[in-house]
Amino acid sequence: MPNHSEDAEKFLLAAKRSEIQALERLASSCELVTTVSDLVHQLQRERGISNIYLVSSGHRFAALRREQIREGTRSADTFRQLLHDQYLQSDRCSSPRDMRLLNSIAYSLHGLDELEELRRHIDAFEVNALGSTDAYCRLIAGLLSVVFEAADVADDPEVTRLLVALFNFMQAKEFAGQERAWGAIGFAGSRFDEKLHLRLEQLQDCQRRSLEVFLEFAGETEESSWQEIVDSEASRDLNRLRRVIAGLKNGEPISPEVSEVWYQLATARIDAMHGVEDAMAARLLQVSRQRVADAQSELGHHRAQLQKMKSSDWGRVPALAVLFDPEVPGLYGRAETAAVPALNGQNLTHSLYDLIRSQVAHIQRVNEELEETRRALTERKLIERAKGVLMRSLRLSEDDAYRTMQQRAMEMNLRLADVAQKIIEIGSQRSATNPDGGSARPRSTAGDGKPL
């Protein structure tokens, strides 16, 4: 007859080993995120430089662009090598939850494969600055989705908070990079029309919204570092130049030489933001690796405790201890390990049952802390789903769908996620009443008669 206590011990240790494997996968994902951060930064620089190169017909930034392409290629090669080592050559087994992460990686690699062709088109002036900007934006968006999916599969509360903060900071920096690119187009083209004014305003608003989420999840060190950037002379000069742009009348000419001043000021701010990214990425790696070390230490402690119990009567538990414990960690119960109660006059501390209870309590605490942190990720998913609804129902581009949601959020004084939820609900109602689709173009509204 099998020893049932030994079976319980084996599953207790197996649970801890499973946790270690999950944390090791998470640490690998964090290393991937740091590599993506550098690659995104290099592509953002290349995008801005290429814009000025194009609108100046190659008279500005030609040498700088060649140098930046070398840096971008180096970073892309590092990214590819890391993916090869971590996902194709290693013995690591992917979890079913990695599906979206792996798909985002595949999309990003496919985009990187086409980067050389884009560069050749820019060399030959076969694409304009707007087309170049859109292409780089799509590639960078794919890489940022890798960071988002890495955060979405993370199971450690502190690591998840750091990933959420880092993703939103990277997103804010991407909006800052797009602002730099669009501003360069306006300055180098010697004019800012109404459409360009609106685009720059929207990008500044996007930065503010992403930074709000970043500050909600960031630590004191990251908050302090960001405040230093806000208070810097470069940021003050950039804001003055922003006001100059806002004061220009529709199409009023401006000297194209200012484009280099704009680029330098915007770049100084973005480079400072990248410094904060690097610091956050380093802390992310440190925390994720420490989690693995802590879990391995706990596994060793469990083994030592179990061995000690076997050599004495120390770990014995009276009959029916589990079934009659009023604090039993069931599906809906709460397990408190600070003070394990006595049962029939015998304390359960240092028993096998105590170790099981302790591990269940640990899992429950992790899940509760994760629930709040995942709110930001859930809201991001809502926004993406709502964009899809608007793109299908109103036949909008992705950018136009997002800008429509932004505008309605400001007009209705609602959070973007709340507007997204309304759009999804309206879309579901329309699908239920018109399951066969149809050729009519529906208009989603938000209760006040205005289209969402």
C-alpha positions as CSV (number, residue, x, y, z in Angstrom):
1,M,0.0,0.0,0.0
2,P,1.4,3.4,-0.9
3,N,2.5,5.8,1.8
4,H,-0.1,8.6,1.4
5,S,2.0,11.1,3.5
6,E,4.9,10.6,1.1
7,D,2.6,11.4,-1.8
8,A,1.5,14.6,-0.2
9,E,5.2,15.5,0.4
10,K,6.0,14.8,-3.3
11,F,3.2,17.1,-4.5
12,L,4.2,19.8,-2.1
13,L,7.7,19.8,-3.5
14,A,6.4,19.5,-7.1
15,A,4.3,22.6,-6.5
16,K,7.4,24.6,-5.4
17,R,9.4,23.3,-8.4
18,S,6.6,24.4,-10.7
19,E,6.7,27.9,-9.2
20,I,10.5,28.0,-9.7
21,Q,10.1,27.0,-13.4
22,A,7.5,29.7,-13.9
23,L,9.8,32.3,-12.2
24,E,12.7,31.2,-14.4
25,R,10.5,31.7,-17.5
26,L,9.5,35.1,-16.1
27,A,13.2,36.1,-15.6
28,S,13.9,35.1,-19.2
29,S,10.9,37.3,-20.3
30,C,12.3,40.2,-18.3
31,E,15.7,39.8,-20.1
32,L,13.8,39.9,-23.4
33,V,12.1,43.1,-22.3
34,T,15.4,44.9,-21.6
35,T,16.6,43.9,-25.1
36,V,13.4,45.2,-26.7
37,S,13.7,48.4,-24.8
38,D,17.1,49.1,-26.5
39,L,15.9,48.1,-29.9
40,V,12.8,50.3,-29.7
41,H,15.0,53.2,-28.7
42,Q,17.3,52.7,-31.7
43,L,14.4,52.5,-34.1
44,Q,12.8,55.6,-32.6
45,R,16.1,57.5,-33.3
46,E,16.3,56.1,-36.8
47,R,12.7,57.2,-37.5
48,G,13.3,60.8,-36.5
49,I,16.6,61.0,-38.4
50,S,15.0,59.5,-41.5
51,N,12.2,62.0,-41.5
52,I,14.6,65.0,-41.6
53,Y,16.7,63.2,-44.2
54,L,13.6,62.7,-46.4
55,V,12.0,66.2,-46.0
56,S,15.4,67.8,-46.7
57,S,15.9,65.7,-49.8
58,G,19.0,64.1,-48.2
59,H,20.8,67.4,-47.4
60,R,20.4,66.9,-43.6
61,F,21.4,64.0,-41.4
62,A,22.7,61.7,-44.1
63,A,25.9,60.7,-42.2
64,L,24.0,60.5,-38.9
65,R,21.4,58.2,-40.5
66,R,24.1,55.8,-41.7
67,E,25.5,55.7,-38.2
68,Q,22.1,55.2,-36.7
69,I,21.3,52.3,-39.1
70,R,24.5,50.5,-37.8
71,E,23.3,50.9,-34.2
72,G,19.8,49.7,-35.1
73,T,21.2,46.7,-36.9
74,R,23.4,45.8,-33.9
75,S,20.5,46.0,-31.5
76,A,18.3,43.9,-33.8
77,D,21.0,41.2,-34.0
78,T,21.2,41.1,-30.2
79,F,17.4,40.8,-30.1
80,R,17.4,37.9,-32.6
81,Q,20.2,36.1,-30.8
82,L,18.5,36.3,-27.5
83,L,15.3,34.9,-29.0
84,H,17.2,32.1,-30.6
85,D,19.0,31.2,-27.3
86,Q,15.9,31.5,-25.1
87,Y,13.1,30.1,-27.2
88,L,14.6,27.9,-30.0
89,Q,17.8,26.4,-28.6
90,S,17.0,26.1,-24.9
91,D,15.2,23.2,-23.2
92,R,12.6,25.6,-21.9
93,C,9.1,24.4,-22.3
94,S,6.6,27.1,-23.3
95,S,3.5,27.5,-21.3
96,P,0.1,27.7,-23.1
97,R,-0.1,31.3,-21.7
98,D,3.0,32.2,-23.8
99,M,1.0,31.8,-27.0
100,R,0.3,35.6,-27.4
101,L,3.8,36.5,-26.4
102,L,5.3,34.1,-29.0
103,N,2.9,35.4,-31.6
104,S,3.9,39.0,-30.9
105,I,7.6,37.9,-31.3
106,A,6.8,36.3,-34.6
107,Y,5.1,39.5,-35.8
108,S,8.0,41.7,-34.7
109,L,10.6,39.4,-36.4
110,H,8.6,39.6,-39.7
111,G,8.6,43.4,-39.4
112,L,12.3,43.4,-38.8
113,D,12.8,41.2,-41.9
114,E,11.3,44.0,-44.0
115,L,13.3,46.8,-42.4
116,E,16.2,46.6,-44.9
117,E,13.7,47.1,-47.7
118,L,12.2,50.1,-46.0
119,R,15.7,51.6,-45.6
120,R,16.4,51.1,-49.3
121,H,13.2,52.9,-50.2
122,I,14.2,55.8,-48.0
123,D,17.7,55.8,-49.7
124,A,16.0,56.1,-53.1
125,F,13.4,58.6,-51.8
126,E,10.7,56.2,-52.9
127,V,8.7,56.8,-49.7
128,N,7.8,60.2,-48.2
129,A,8.2,61.1,-44.5
130,L,4.6,60.3,-43.6
131,G,4.9,56.8,-45.1
132,S,8.2,56.2,-43.4
133,T,6.8,57.3,-40.1
134,D,3.9,55.0,-40.4
135,A,6.1,52.0,-41.2
136,Y,8.4,52.6,-38.3
137,C,5.4,53.2,-36.0
138,R,3.9,49.8,-36.9
139,L,7.2,48.0,-36.3
140,I,7.7,49.7,-32.9
141,A,4.1,49.0,-32.0
142,G,4.8,45.3,-32.6
143,L,7.8,45.3,-30.4
144,L,5.9,47.1,-27.6
145,S,3.3,44.4,-27.8
146,V,6.0,42.0,-26.8
147,V,6.5,44.0,-23.6
148,F,2.8,44.1,-23.0
149,E,2.4,40.3,-23.4
150,A,5.4,39.7,-21.2
151,A,3.6,41.7,-18.5
152,D,0.3,39.9,-19.1
153,V,1.8,36.4,-18.4
154,A,3.8,37.5,-15.4
155,D,2.7,35.8,-12.1
156,D,4.7,37.7,-9.6
157,P,3.1,40.9,-8.2
158,E,6.3,43.0,-7.9
159,V,7.6,42.0,-11.3
160,T,4.2,42.6,-12.8
161,R,4.0,46.1,-11.3
162,L,7.5,46.9,-12.7
163,L,6.5,45.5,-16.1
164,V,3.3,47.5,-16.2
165,A,5.2,50.7,-15.2
166,L,7.9,50.0,-17.8
167,F,5.5,49.3,-20.6
168,N,3.5,52.5,-20.0
169,F,6.7,54.5,-19.8
170,M,7.9,53.0,-23.0
171,Q,4.6,53.8,-24.5
172,A,4.9,57.4,-23.4
173,K,8.4,57.5,-24.9
174,E,7.0,56.1,-28.1
175,F,4.4,58.9,-28.3
176,A,7.2,61.3,-27.6
177,G,9.2,59.8,-30.4
178,Q,6.2,60.2,-32.7
179,E,5.8,63.8,-31.6
180,R,9.5,64.3,-32.5
181,A,8.9,62.7,-35.9
182,W,5.8,64.7,-36.8
183,G,7.3,67.9,-35.5
184,A,10.3,67.3,-37.6
185,I,8.1,66.9,-40.7
186,G,6.4,70.3,-39.9
187,F,9.6,72.2,-39.3
188,A,11.5,70.7,-42.2
189,G,8.5,71.3,-44.5
190,S,8.4,74.9,-43.2
191,R,4.7,74.7,-42.3
192,F,2.2,73.3,-39.8
193,D,-1.3,72.8,-41.1
194,E,-4.4,72.1,-39.0
195,K,-4.1,68.4,-39.3
196,L,-0.5,68.4,-38.0
197,H,-1.5,70.7,-35.1
198,L,-4.2,68.2,-34.1
199,R,-1.8,65.3,-34.4
200,L,0.8,66.9,-32.1
201,E,-1.8,67.8,-29.5
202,Q,-3.1,64.2,-29.5
203,L,0.4,62.8,-29.1
204,Q,1.0,65.1,-26.1
205,D,-2.2,63.9,-24.6
206,C,-1.3,60.3,-25.1
207,Q,2.0,60.9,-23.4
208,R,0.2,62.3,-20.3
209,R,-2.2,59.4,-20.1
210,S,0.6,56.8,-20.4
211,L,2.6,58.6,-17.8
212,E,-0.3,58.7,-15.4
213,V,-0.4,54.9,-15.4
214,F,3.4,54.7,-15.1
215,L,3.3,56.9,-12.0
216,E,0.6,54.7,-10.5
217,F,2.8,51.6,-10.6
218,A,6.3,53.0,-10.5
219,G,8.5,53.2,-7.4
220,E,9.8,56.3,-5.7
221,T,13.1,56.1,-7.6
222,E,11.4,56.0,-11.0
223,E,9.1,58.9,-10.0
224,S,12.0,61.0,-8.8
225,S,13.9,60.3,-12.1
226,W,11.0,61.3,-14.2
227,Q,10.5,64.5,-12.2
228,E,14.1,65.4,-12.9
229,I,13.4,65.1,-16.6
230,V,10.2,67.3,-16.2
231,D,12.2,70.0,-14.4
232,S,15.2,69.9,-16.8
233,E,16.2,72.8,-19.0
234,A,15.8,70.7,-22.1
235,S,12.1,70.0,-21.2
236,R,11.5,73.7,-20.6
237,D,13.0,74.6,-23.9
238,L,11.0,71.9,-25.6
239,N,7.8,73.2,-24.1
240,R,8.6,76.7,-25.3
241,L,9.0,75.4,-28.8
242,R,5.7,73.5,-28.4
243,R,4.1,76.8,-27.7
244,V,5.7,78.3,-30.8
245,I,4.1,75.6,-32.8
246,A,0.7,76.0,-31.2
247,G,0.9,79.7,-32.0
248,L,1.5,79.3,-35.7
249,K,-1.5,79.9,-37.9
250,N,-2.6,77.3,-40.3
251,G,0.2,77.0,-42.9
252,E,2.2,79.9,-41.6
253,P,5.8,79.4,-42.8
254,I,8.7,78.8,-40.4
255,S,12.4,78.4,-41.0
256,P,13.4,74.8,-41.8
257,E,16.6,75.2,-39.9
258,V,14.5,75.1,-36.7
259,S,13.9,71.4,-37.4
260,E,17.4,70.6,-36.1
261,V,16.8,72.5,-32.9
262,W,13.5,70.7,-32.5
263,Y,15.1,67.4,-33.1
264,Q,17.9,68.1,-30.6
265,L,15.5,69.2,-27.8
266,A,13.1,66.3,-28.4
267,T,16.0,63.9,-28.5
268,A,17.5,65.1,-25.3
269,R,14.2,64.5,-23.5
270,I,13.8,61.1,-25.1
271,D,17.4,60.0,-24.4
272,A,16.8,61.0,-20.7
273,M,13.6,58.9,-20.7
274,H,15.7,56.0,-22.1
275,G,18.0,56.4,-19.1
276,V,15.0,55.8,-16.9
277,E,14.0,52.8,-19.0
278,D,17.5,51.3,-18.6
279,A,17.3,51.8,-14.8
280,M,13.9,50.2,-14.6
281,A,15.0,47.3,-16.8
282,A,18.0,46.7,-14.6
283,R,15.8,46.6,-11.5
284,L,13.3,44.3,-13.3
285,L,16.1,41.8,-14.0
286,Q,17.4,42.0,-10.4
287,V,13.9,41.5,-8.9
288,S,13.0,38.6,-11.2
289,R,16.3,36.8,-10.6
290,Q,15.9,37.3,-6.8
291,R,12.5,35.8,-7.0
292,V,14.0,32.6,-8.5
293,A,16.7,32.5,-5.8
294,D,14.1,33.0,-3.1
295,A,11.9,30.2,-4.4
296,Q,14.9,27.9,-4.7
297,S,15.8,28.7,-1.1
298,E,12.2,27.9,0.0
299,L,12.4,24.6,-1.8
300,G,15.5,23.7,0.1
301,H,13.8,24.8,3.4
302,H,10.8,22.5,2.6
303,R,13.1,19.5,2.0
304,A,15.0,20.2,5.2
305,Q,11.8,20.5,7.2
306,L,10.4,17.3,5.7
307,Q,13.6,15.4,6.4
308,K,13.6,16.6,10.0
309,M,10.0,15.5,10.4
310,K,10.8,12.0,9.2
311,S,13.5,11.6,11.8
312,S,11.3,12.3,14.8
313,D,7.7,12.7,16.1
314,W,8.0,16.4,15.6
315,G,5.9,16.7,12.4
316,R,3.1,14.3,13.3
317,V,-0.5,15.7,13.1
318,P,-3.5,14.2,15.0
319,A,-6.1,12.4,13.0
320,L,-8.7,14.5,11.1
321,A,-6.5,17.6,11.5
322,V,-7.2,18.7,8.0
323,L,-10.9,18.1,8.0
324,F,-11.6,19.7,11.3
325,D,-9.3,22.7,11.0
326,P,-11.6,25.8,11.0
327,E,-9.0,27.7,9.0
328,V,-8.5,25.0,6.3
329,P,-7.4,26.7,3.1
330,G,-10.2,25.6,0.8
331,L,-11.3,27.1,-2.5
332,Y,-13.0,30.1,-0.8
333,G,-11.2,30.1,2.5
334,R,-8.4,32.3,3.8
335,A,-5.2,30.7,5.1
336,E,-3.3,32.7,7.7
337,T,0.2,31.4,8.5
338,A,1.2,34.0,11.2
339,A,-0.4,31.9,14.0
340,V,-1.3,28.3,13.2
341,P,-4.1,27.3,15.6
342,A,-4.0,24.3,17.9
343,L,-6.3,21.3,17.2
344,N,-7.3,19.0,20.1
345,G,-4.7,20.6,22.2
346,Q,-1.8,20.0,19.7
347,N,-0.2,22.8,17.8
348,L,0.2,22.2,14.0
349,T,3.3,24.3,13.5
350,H,6.2,22.5,11.8
351,S,4.0,19.8,10.4
352,L,3.6,18.7,6.8
353,Y,0.1,20.2,7.0
354,D,1.7,23.5,8.1
355,L,3.9,23.6,5.1
356,I,1.0,22.9,2.8
357,R,-1.0,25.7,4.5
358,S,1.9,28.1,4.2
359,Q,2.2,27.4,0.5
360,V,-1.5,27.8,-0.2
361,A,-1.4,31.1,1.7
362,H,1.5,32.3,-0.4
363,I,-0.4,31.5,-3.6
364,Q,-3.5,33.3,-2.4
365,R,-1.5,36.4,-1.4
366,V,0.2,36.5,-4.8
367,N,-3.2,36.2,-6.6
368,E,-4.7,39.0,-4.6
369,E,-1.8,41.3,-5.3
370,L,-1.8,40.4,-8.9
371,E,-5.5,41.2,-9.3
372,E,-5.0,44.9,-8.7
373,T,-1.9,45.1,-10.8
374,R,-3.6,43.4,-13.8
375,R,-6.3,46.1,-13.9
376,A,-4.1,48.3,-16.1
377,L,-3.5,45.3,-18.4
378,T,-7.2,44.6,-18.6
379,E,-8.0,48.2,-19.4
380,R,-5.4,48.1,-22.2
381,K,-7.1,45.0,-23.7
382,L,-10.5,46.8,-23.5
383,I,-9.1,49.7,-25.5
384,E,-7.7,47.4,-28.1
385,R,-11.0,45.5,-28.5
386,A,-12.9,48.8,-28.7
387,K,-10.6,50.0,-31.4
388,G,-11.4,46.9,-33.4
389,V,-15.2,47.6,-33.0
390,L,-14.8,51.1,-34.3
391,M,-12.6,50.0,-37.2
392,R,-15.2,47.4,-38.3
393,S,-18.3,49.4,-37.6
394,L,-17.2,52.9,-38.8
395,R,-14.5,51.7,-41.3
396,L,-11.8,53.7,-39.5
397,S,-8.1,53.2,-39.5
398,E,-6.5,52.1,-36.3
399,D,-5.1,55.6,-35.6
400,D,-8.5,57.3,-36.4
401,A,-10.3,54.8,-34.1
402,Y,-8.0,55.6,-31.2
403,R,-8.2,59.3,-31.8
404,T,-12.0,59.0,-31.9
405,M,-12.0,57.3,-28.5
406,Q,-9.6,59.9,-27.1
407,Q,-11.9,62.7,-28.2
408,R,-15.0,61.2,-26.8
409,A,-13.2,60.5,-23.5
410,M,-12.3,64.2,-23.2
411,E,-15.8,65.4,-24.2
412,M,-17.5,63.0,-21.8
413,N,-15.0,63.5,-19.0
414,L,-14.5,59.7,-18.8
415,R,-11.4,57.5,-18.6
416,L,-10.4,56.0,-22.0
417,A,-11.1,52.5,-20.6
418,D,-14.7,53.5,-19.6
419,V,-15.4,54.8,-23.2
420,A,-13.9,51.5,-24.5
421,Q,-16.2,49.5,-22.3
422,K,-19.2,51.5,-23.7
423,I,-18.1,50.9,-27.3
424,I,-17.7,47.1,-26.7
425,E,-21.2,46.9,-25.1
426,I,-22.8,48.8,-27.9
427,G,-21.0,46.6,-30.4
428,S,-22.2,43.5,-28.7
429,Q,-25.8,44.7,-28.7
430,R,-25.6,45.5,-32.5
431,S,-24.1,42.1,-33.2
432,A,-26.9,40.4,-31.2
433,T,-29.6,42.3,-33.2
434,N,-27.9,41.9,-36.5
435,P,-26.0,38.6,-36.5
436,D,-25.8,38.4,-40.3
437,G,-23.9,41.7,-40.5
438,G,-25.1,43.7,-43.5
439,S,-23.9,46.5,-45.7
440,A,-25.3,49.3,-43.6
441,R,-22.7,51.4,-41.7
442,P,-23.7,51.6,-38.1
443,R,-22.9,54.5,-35.9
444,S,-22.0,53.8,-32.3
445,T,-23.2,56.4,-29.9
446,A,-22.6,57.2,-26.2
447,G,-26.1,58.2,-25.0
448,D,-25.8,61.8,-26.0
449,G,-26.4,61.0,-29.7
450,K,-22.8,61.7,-30.7
451,P,-20.9,59.0,-32.4
452,L,-18.3,57.3,-30.2
